Amino acid sequence: MRPTSSPLTQTVLVKPIATAGYANWKQVSVTTYGGGIWRTWFDRELTVAGRLFVKVGRCLFVCCNFSLWKLCMQENESVHMKLFNLEHPLLFLPNLAIHLDRDSNTTFTFNAEEHLKPIFTFTSNTTNDKSKVMSIIDIIGRRLEINPENILSSDVFLVPVQEATTGGLVGEFIFGARLDNLMSTYNGLTSILTISQDQAWMNSSESISMFAAFDNEECGSMSAQGAMSSWTEWVLRRLQNDAFERSIARSFLISADVAHAIHPNYKSKHDTNHCPEFGKGIVIKLNANQRYATSGSSLAKMIRLADMTCTPHQFYTNRNDIGCGSTVGPILASKLAIETVDVGAPLLAMHSVREMGCTFGLVCGDTFFKGFFYRMHEVEKEFNKNVTSIEQQSATEVDKKL
């Protein structure tokens, strides 16, 4: 199970009534989502992406007394959802010049309401009159050849224009937006697509493999599309019907997010013995206060699976004097009572507008998640044999005492 909230973690949502500006500047009013590092949004080319709900239908006209009247009725009227990404640079959020804020290098502060208003144009005597009244929705509609009057509602987000890329000496790094949590989502989705196309395995497997991606993890997961909803349980009940309770007891869940790699310039932020590094494999995350769902049993099973799939692995737990984030793992584990582990790829600059990942971590995730679908039943059999042996031994000892 993986949260997809991250594409929005570093995203700014355009407000429903987004018109803003000062003097001849035309700006967009926005609101922040989750815990982004908002200062990284300044001085970057931005655009808008999201979805529109558009009314579609052919208007009916009647002619009366040589005048044309438009009826308030449409033929075959319906509402369509349209995804969009304008892609080209449209907005910019400029920093204040150093001359006007001499302390900005040491005490950079801003007001999220006043200072997070990107500029998209300005008006002047030579500017087309239409630009004086156009809103961001008007611009989107015109670019997509949609009448803005037919746009009923929208989810519009600011996104950086710069595409993700690889870099470093030999391409060992990944630079891009929303790597948290696109990396784990990509690994999970490609893995289940791979096994679904393996007909021999599908015919022989006794397990039901499932991939789920949840939204709104960054704001508590309490939404219809979040991990706190009943969606997962409903799906599992429909799959298993009256065997739901039995299947839950035999299930295993991986909560796949990303992990904090040790920063070479901020080494003191990590526990000395738990410093995830680039190039050393996937990270298994632990927290005694259940911020992560990993237990001794689930940890042992993941170590065994990593050994089976030849996947390098490392461990992360936070320092006692630094708080710990959380994932959808504990939420799903408590709601479903499924044994759960938290894992992820190491990441730097987490929640920045542009993050830094590791190509080796992506490769390890691919190997590990495919191995989970293909071989987790082997791991469970090993542990079940051990449990059966212990139960038999305990029963024998009880019989002797009796």
Legacy VTK file of the C-alpha trace (Angstrom):
# vtk DataFile Version 3.0
C-alpha trace
ASCII
DATASET POLYDATA
POINTS 402 float
0.000 0.000 0.000
1.437 3.332 -1.009
0.401 6.946 -0.483
0.190 9.118 -3.588
-0.349 12.236 -1.531
3.178 13.311 -2.310
2.385 14.703 -5.739
0.423 17.252 -3.757
2.821 17.428 -0.814
4.877 20.017 -2.651
1.966 21.434 -4.624
0.087 24.671 -4.167
-3.652 24.574 -4.807
-5.277 27.462 -6.648
-8.218 28.866 -4.670
-11.731 28.683 -6.191
-11.834 32.466 -6.595
-8.217 33.015 -7.542
-8.133 36.598 -8.760
-5.444 38.630 -7.020
-3.041 41.413 -7.842
-1.683 44.838 -7.060
-1.534 47.852 -9.374
-1.121 46.415 -12.876
0.110 42.983 -11.735
-2.126 39.972 -12.327
-1.599 37.255 -9.724
-3.118 33.985 -8.547
-4.404 33.400 -5.026
-3.338 29.977 -3.746
-3.412 27.775 -0.657
-0.761 25.335 0.567
-1.230 21.596 1.054
0.689 19.451 3.526
4.182 20.205 4.769
6.098 21.555 1.802
9.334 23.522 1.988
7.630 26.547 0.523
10.733 28.713 0.169
11.877 26.385 -2.631
8.970 27.556 -4.780
10.437 31.030 -5.207
12.304 31.960 -8.407
11.101 28.965 -10.436
9.128 28.740 -13.644
5.688 27.422 -12.734
2.638 26.261 -14.634
-0.760 24.816 -13.768
-2.117 21.277 -13.989
-5.132 19.426 -12.655
-8.638 18.589 -13.765
-11.725 20.414 -14.967
-15.380 19.441 -14.755
-16.886 20.702 -17.982
-20.521 20.916 -19.025
-20.972 19.520 -22.518
-24.067 19.749 -24.699
-25.506 21.318 -27.853
-27.642 24.425 -27.296
-31.097 24.570 -28.865
-32.237 27.822 -30.500
-35.679 29.012 -31.613
-36.599 31.917 -33.850
-39.464 34.114 -32.631
-40.593 37.420 -34.205
-37.379 37.617 -36.206
-35.338 37.511 -32.961
-33.044 34.659 -31.935
-33.743 33.298 -28.467
-31.438 30.871 -26.705
-33.335 28.283 -24.698
-32.109 27.388 -21.203
-31.984 23.775 -22.254
-29.319 21.635 -23.874
-29.555 18.474 -25.896
-27.613 15.442 -24.577
-26.222 17.534 -21.731
-23.509 15.879 -19.622
-20.514 16.719 -17.462
-17.056 15.486 -18.444
-13.848 15.449 -16.441
-10.768 16.637 -18.334
-7.180 16.310 -17.120
-4.722 18.974 -18.209
-1.173 20.243 -17.858
-0.330 23.502 -19.631
3.393 22.575 -19.380
4.833 25.889 -20.587
6.058 28.517 -18.060
3.078 30.620 -17.048
3.723 31.897 -13.520
6.651 33.093 -11.424
7.050 33.771 -7.701
9.972 36.227 -7.451
12.078 36.580 -4.336
12.602 39.973 -2.782
15.951 41.443 -3.891
18.816 41.177 -1.394
19.070 44.987 -1.362
15.576 45.171 0.156
16.073 42.332 2.634
19.672 42.159 3.813
18.919 39.367 6.312
17.328 37.004 3.806
20.344 34.664 3.732
20.147 34.095 7.486
16.503 34.660 8.415
14.388 34.019 5.341
10.735 34.373 6.349
7.530 34.979 4.446
3.811 35.199 5.037
2.032 32.372 3.239
-1.063 34.496 2.632
0.666 37.674 1.486
3.801 36.442 -0.277
2.723 33.207 -2.009
0.915 34.875 -4.908
2.561 34.010 -8.230
2.473 36.536 -11.072
1.153 35.520 -14.487
0.899 38.822 -16.379
0.575 42.588 -16.104
-1.673 45.104 -17.787
-0.752 48.314 -19.558
-2.157 50.701 -22.113
-0.741 48.526 -24.884
-2.026 45.229 -23.490
-5.044 43.585 -25.089
-8.191 44.558 -23.175
-9.110 40.897 -22.671
-6.082 40.334 -20.412
-7.479 42.873 -17.954
-10.402 40.656 -17.078
-9.057 37.151 -17.759
-8.702 34.856 -14.755
-6.482 31.786 -14.529
-9.537 29.628 -15.340
-10.189 31.777 -18.418
-6.608 31.186 -19.541
-6.855 27.430 -18.975
-10.147 27.256 -20.851
-8.843 29.187 -23.838
-5.636 27.133 -24.019
-7.705 23.936 -23.990
-10.290 25.371 -26.402
-13.030 25.144 -23.779
-15.545 27.896 -23.162
-14.746 29.080 -19.601
-18.475 29.517 -18.995
-18.862 25.732 -19.308
-16.288 24.973 -16.588
-18.361 24.035 -13.531
-15.476 23.442 -11.114
-11.796 22.607 -11.089
-8.868 21.238 -9.110
-5.968 23.411 -10.269
-2.445 23.031 -8.901
0.775 24.949 -9.362
3.574 22.688 -10.579
7.192 23.342 -11.561
7.874 23.275 -15.285
11.322 21.681 -15.024
11.199 17.976 -15.860
12.763 15.225 -13.772
16.211 14.093 -14.867
19.111 11.902 -13.855
22.454 13.380 -12.879
25.651 12.865 -10.959
28.918 11.429 -12.216
27.370 8.328 -13.817
23.651 9.071 -13.598
23.346 7.763 -10.053
20.972 10.521 -8.913
17.380 11.380 -9.772
16.348 15.035 -9.569
12.677 15.879 -9.796
9.462 17.007 -8.179
7.227 14.715 -6.121
9.691 11.823 -5.824
7.965 11.405 -2.460
6.046 9.279 -3.175
6.177 8.675 -6.916
9.212 6.405 -6.472
7.405 3.784 -4.382
4.190 4.205 -6.359
6.087 3.539 -9.589
7.802 0.461 -8.116
4.542 -0.978 -6.811
2.531 -0.332 -9.957
5.135 -1.726 -12.363
5.602 -4.785 -10.129
1.937 -5.760 -10.073
1.677 -5.103 -13.822
4.608 -7.475 -14.335
3.076 -10.349 -12.376
-0.343 -9.776 -13.967
1.235 -10.483 -17.366
2.955 -13.646 -16.109
0.241 -16.149 -17.011
2.102 -19.177 -15.650
2.482 -17.560 -12.257
-1.107 -16.301 -12.252
-2.388 -19.835 -12.921
-0.286 -21.416 -10.169
-0.440 -18.773 -7.437
-2.737 -19.345 -4.467
-2.436 -15.725 -3.310
-4.353 -12.582 -4.232
-1.936 -9.738 -4.968
-3.140 -6.175 -4.526
-1.701 -2.718 -5.148
-3.414 0.310 -3.585
-2.383 3.965 -3.839
-3.930 6.416 -1.372
-4.258 10.183 -1.434
-4.135 12.812 1.336
-1.492 11.093 3.468
0.130 14.469 4.093
-2.940 15.854 5.848
-3.997 12.876 7.941
-5.481 10.452 5.362
-9.027 11.282 6.519
-10.784 11.435 3.155
-12.776 9.144 0.892
-9.603 8.508 -1.112
-7.322 8.326 1.943
-6.083 5.378 3.986
-8.535 6.193 6.813
-11.505 5.410 4.574
-13.253 2.028 4.486
-12.385 1.517 0.827
-9.650 -1.076 1.426
-11.819 -3.189 3.701
-14.741 -3.043 1.282
-12.573 -4.180 -1.615
-11.103 -7.047 0.400
-14.537 -8.151 1.565
-15.807 -8.191 -2.009
-12.821 -10.294 -3.060
-13.107 -12.838 -0.269
-16.781 -12.590 0.740
-17.289 -14.743 3.858
-13.601 -15.723 3.902
-12.550 -12.148 4.734
-11.583 -12.792 8.360
-9.579 -15.892 7.482
-7.743 -14.140 4.653
-6.844 -11.154 6.860
-5.029 -13.451 9.277
-2.928 -14.809 6.406
-2.199 -11.478 4.736
0.844 -9.226 4.765
1.010 -5.533 3.906
3.932 -3.380 2.774
3.547 0.342 3.430
5.919 1.862 0.892
6.838 5.517 1.273
10.318 7.071 1.136
12.967 7.442 3.846
15.231 10.242 5.043
18.719 9.637 3.635
21.530 11.031 5.743
22.506 14.513 4.592
26.320 14.933 4.397
26.010 18.529 5.613
23.587 17.751 8.472
24.863 14.456 9.899
23.666 15.296 13.418
20.028 14.915 12.355
20.319 11.114 12.234
20.850 8.417 14.826
24.473 7.330 14.561
23.659 3.683 13.820
20.651 4.264 11.587
21.778 6.439 8.701
20.223 5.392 5.374
22.588 6.079 2.489
22.292 6.229 -1.277
23.567 3.078 -2.947
22.869 0.736 -0.022
19.410 -0.529 -0.892
15.893 -0.151 0.417
15.233 1.210 3.899
13.184 -0.640 6.524
11.750 1.910 8.957
11.074 1.342 12.657
9.555 3.422 15.455
8.628 2.251 18.958
5.715 4.701 19.145
4.021 3.182 16.093
4.772 6.040 13.729
5.854 3.184 11.473
4.059 -0.179 11.520
7.138 -2.441 11.478
7.198 -5.108 14.205
9.803 -7.710 15.118
7.912 -10.323 13.123
7.335 -8.201 10.015
10.953 -7.018 10.148
12.223 -10.599 10.208
10.052 -11.499 7.225
11.293 -8.523 5.219
14.910 -9.362 5.987
14.249 -12.908 4.796
12.541 -11.628 1.628
15.441 -9.259 0.974
17.845 -12.199 1.283
15.765 -14.305 -1.112
15.650 -11.538 -3.721
19.274 -10.426 -3.188
18.061 -6.924 -2.310
20.430 -4.829 -0.159
18.645 -3.329 2.830
19.300 -0.886 5.654
17.419 0.455 8.659
16.079 3.790 9.845
14.799 4.994 13.187
14.723 8.595 14.325
16.803 10.232 17.044
15.109 10.481 20.444
15.364 14.274 20.386
13.851 14.690 16.897
10.229 13.965 16.047
9.250 11.295 13.559
6.880 11.495 10.628
4.418 8.738 9.847
2.881 6.840 6.937
-0.329 5.064 6.001
1.191 1.882 7.467
-0.015 2.297 11.077
-3.438 3.471 9.857
-4.031 0.417 7.670
-2.498 -1.972 10.204
-4.859 -0.758 12.929
-7.956 -0.728 10.690
-7.371 -4.114 9.058
-5.246 -5.930 11.675
-2.861 -7.044 8.927
0.810 -7.588 9.724
2.612 -4.598 8.220
6.090 -3.288 7.515
7.219 0.205 6.486
9.870 0.437 3.778
11.065 2.967 1.219
13.858 4.357 -0.898
16.262 6.923 0.631
15.635 10.533 -0.378
17.197 13.958 0.141
15.430 17.353 0.090
12.136 15.652 0.980
9.125 17.958 0.458
11.164 20.465 -1.519
9.790 21.568 -4.871
12.631 19.487 -6.361
13.881 16.403 -4.533
16.930 14.165 -4.901
16.676 10.392 -5.155
18.947 7.522 -6.131
18.633 5.383 -9.252
19.975 2.366 -7.332
17.190 2.814 -4.794
14.627 2.736 -7.597
16.177 -0.450 -9.009
16.229 -2.084 -5.566
12.589 -1.162 -5.058
11.687 -2.775 -8.367
13.473 -6.005 -7.414
12.073 -6.051 -3.884
8.422 -5.392 -4.744
8.384 -7.904 -7.579
9.982 -10.372 -5.182
7.257 -9.618 -2.658
4.513 -10.587 -5.096
6.380 -13.614 -6.409
7.973 -15.051 -3.260
6.279 -13.759 -0.107
4.324 -17.023 0.139
7.666 -18.832 0.525
8.619 -16.559 3.410
5.268 -17.150 5.101
5.668 -20.927 4.758
9.061 -20.762 6.473
7.606 -18.811 9.382
4.480 -20.974 9.583
6.629 -24.099 9.841
8.501 -22.526 12.728
5.263 -21.513 14.462
3.814 -25.007 14.006
6.985 -26.539 15.431
6.854 -24.266 18.487
3.163 -25.037 19.030
3.823 -28.778 18.819
6.752 -28.467 21.219
4.627 -26.488 23.683
1.824 -29.042 23.441
4.262 -31.872 24.142
5.618 -30.095 27.220
2.070 -29.528 28.503
1.240 -33.233 27.989
4.321 -34.228 29.965
3.313 -31.994 32.862
-0.196 -33.434 32.840
LINES 1 403
402 0 1 2 3 4 5 6 7 8 9 10 11 12 13 14 15 16 17 18 19 20 21 22 23 24 25 26 27 28 29 30 31 32 33 34 35 36 37 38 39 40 41 42 43 44 45 46 47 48 49 50 51 52 53 54 55 56 57 58 59 60 61 62 63 64 65 66 67 68 69 70 71 72 73 74 75 76 77 78 79 80 81 82 83 84 85 86 87 88 89 90 91 92 93 94 95 96 97 98 99 100 101 102 103 104 105 106 107 108 109 110 111 112 113 114 115 116 117 118 119 120 121 122 123 124 125 126 127 128 129 130 131 132 133 134 135 136 137 138 139 140 141 142 143 144 145 146 147 148 149 150 151 152 153 154 155 156 157 158 159 160 161 162 163 164 165 166 167 168 169 170 171 172 173 174 175 176 177 178 179 180 181 182 183 184 185 186 187 188 189 190 191 192 193 194 195 196 197 198 199 200 201 202 203 204 205 206 207 208 209 210 211 212 213 214 215 216 217 218 219 220 221 222 223 224 225 226 227 228 229 230 231 232 233 234 235 236 237 238 239 240 241 242 243 244 245 246 247 248 249 250 251 252 253 254 255 256 257 258 259 260 261 262 263 264 265 266 267 268 269 270 271 272 273 274 275 276 277 278 279 280 281 282 283 284 285 286 287 288 289 290 291 292 293 294 295 296 297 298 299 300 301 302 303 304 305 306 307 308 309 310 311 312 313 314 315 316 317 318 319 320 321 322 323 324 325 326 327 328 329 330 331 332 333 334 335 336 337 338 339 340 341 342 343 344 345 346 347 348 349 350 351 352 353 354 355 356 357 358 359 360 361 362 363 364 365 366 367 368 369 370 371 372 373 374 375 376 377 378 379 380 381 382 383 384 385 386 387 388 389 390 391 392 393 394 395 396 397 398 399 400 401
